[in-house]
């Protein structure tokens, strides 16, 4: 008898059962996700997230969503330099 290609293996089922379905520190994880996607995360933050991502469904889903949004925006947005006159106006207002 042939097993279906879509039938999960015993190890996949066991892995799903050990996965967390809620994140106790989701706000902190979201900050790390943003730092990772902005390429501003420290190695310690990256290591911590890699370990957490292996077992936390909300973090996996949040990372995928945030990455998808960031990728979509980078494709859709056209980057244009800011005119110097606008920069000067902003700087003068900040300094006043």
N, C-alpha and C positions, 0 to 999 in steps of 0.2 A: 504494500500500500504506500503510495507517495504522499508525503506531507506537503501541505500547501506552502508556497514560498512566503506567504504573509503570516504564517503561524509563528508566534514568538517562541524562542527556545526557552528551556528551563532557566538558564542563566539570565536571559533578558527579563523574564518574569520576576526572578529573585531581585534583580537590580531595580526594577520598577517599584517593588515593595519596599526597598530600603531608601528610596528617594523621598525627600521631604516635600510635602505638599503645601507647606506654609513656611515663611521665612520670619524668624523672630527679630531680625535686624535688617529689614528690607530697606529702610531709609539709608543706612550706612552702605549697604550693597549697591544701591542706586548711585551713590556718590562715587564709589569705586568703578562701577560700570561706566559712568560718564568720564572719569579720569582715564580709564583704559581706552575708550573710544576717541578721546581727545589727545591721546598719546602723551598724557601727563602723569600716568600712574607710576609709582615706585615699583621696584622689583618685588618688594615684600607684598604690596597690594596685589600685584599680578599673581604671585604665588598663592596668596590667600584666596583670591577669586577662583583660580584654577581648581583648587581643592574643593571649594564650596560649590562650584558649578557642576561638579561630578555627582552631587547628591541633592541639589535644591532646584526643584522644578520652577518655582516662581523666578529665581535668579536667571535660569536658563532662558525662560520665556522673555523676561525683561531685557536681557542682553540682546537676544535676537531681534526684538521689536526696536530697541534703540539703535542697533546697528543698521537695520533696514531703513529706518527714518533718516539716519545720518547719510547713508549711501544714496538714498533717493534725493535728498536735498543737495548733495554735492553734484549730482548729475544734472539736476534741474536749475540750479542757481548759476548765474554767470557772474564771475568775479570781476569787478571793475575797481580801479584805483579811485580813492577819494580825492577830489580836487584840493589843491593846497589852500585855496581861499576858505573852504569849509573847515579844514583842519585848523587854520589860524583863528577862525571865529570860535570854534569849540575851545581851543586852548586859552584864548583870551577870556572867555566866559568862566572857565574853570579857575583861572588865576585871579579873577576879580572878586 
